[in-house]
């Protein structure tokens, strides 16, 4: 990573030059775990929203309106 001035950021320099092999592995694992957690959290939020939407009761007129909307999109 480079900043606008063309110099490397502190964390990048530290990762590339000053960390040993074990520290690099640990840093990579921590990064993977945090992004994995964010992905799991986001998926859980999406699944909860889908469950909420599925459980909603819609009226016959709302169903007709949706059918007309989808028919207009496909035609």
C-alpha positions in Angstrom: 0.0 0.0 0.0 1.3 3.4 -0.8 0.1 6.7 0.4 -0.4 9.7 -1.9 3.1 10.9 -1.2 4.4 7.6 -2.6 5.7 6.2 0.7 4.6 2.9 2.2 2.1 3.1 5.1 3.4 2.1 8.5 1.5 -1.1 8.8 2.6 -2.3 5.3 6.2 -1.6 6.1 5.9 -3.3 9.5 4.3 -6.3 7.9 6.8 -6.7 5.0 10.0 -5.8 6.7 9.9 -6.2 10.5 7.7 -9.2 11.2 9.1 -12.7 11.3 7.4 -15.6 9.6 5.3 -16.6 12.6 4.2 -13.0 13.1 3.2 -12.8 9.4 1.2 -16.0 9.7 -0.5 -14.8 12.9 -1.4 -11.4 11.3 -2.8 -13.1 8.2 -4.9 -15.5 10.3 -6.2 -12.5 12.4 -7.1 -10.7 9.2 -8.9 -13.8 7.7 -10.8 -14.4 10.9 -12.0 -10.8 11.1 -13.2 -10.8 7.5 -14.8 -14.2 8.0 -16.7 -12.9 11.0 -17.9 -9.9 9.0 -19.0 -12.2 6.2 -20.9 -14.5 8.6 -22.5 -11.5 10.3 -23.6 -10.0 7.0 -25.0 -13.4 5.9 -26.9 -13.8 9.1 -28.4 -10.3 8.7 -29.5 -11.2 5.2 -31.0 -14.5 6.2 -32.9 -12.8 9.1 -34.3 -10.2 6.7 -35.4 -12.9 4.2 -37.1 -14.8 7.0 -38.9 -11.7 8.1 -40.0 -11.0 4.5 -41.2 -14.6 4.0 -43.2 -14.5 7.2 -45.2 -11.4 6.2 -48.8 -12.0 5.2 -49.8 -10.2 2.0 -53.3 -9.4 0.8 -54.8 -10.6 -2.5 -54.6 -7.1 -3.9 -50.9 -6.9 -3.0 -50.3 -10.2 -4.7 -52.1 -9.0 -7.8 -50.0 -5.8 -7.8 -46.8 -7.8 -7.5 -47.8 -10.1 -10.4 -48.6 -7.1 -12.6 -45.2 -5.6 -11.6 -43.3 -8.8 -12.5 -45.3 -9.2 -15.7 -44.3 -5.7 -16.7 -40.6 -6.4 -15.9 -40.5 -9.5 -18.0 -42.5 -8.1 -21.0 
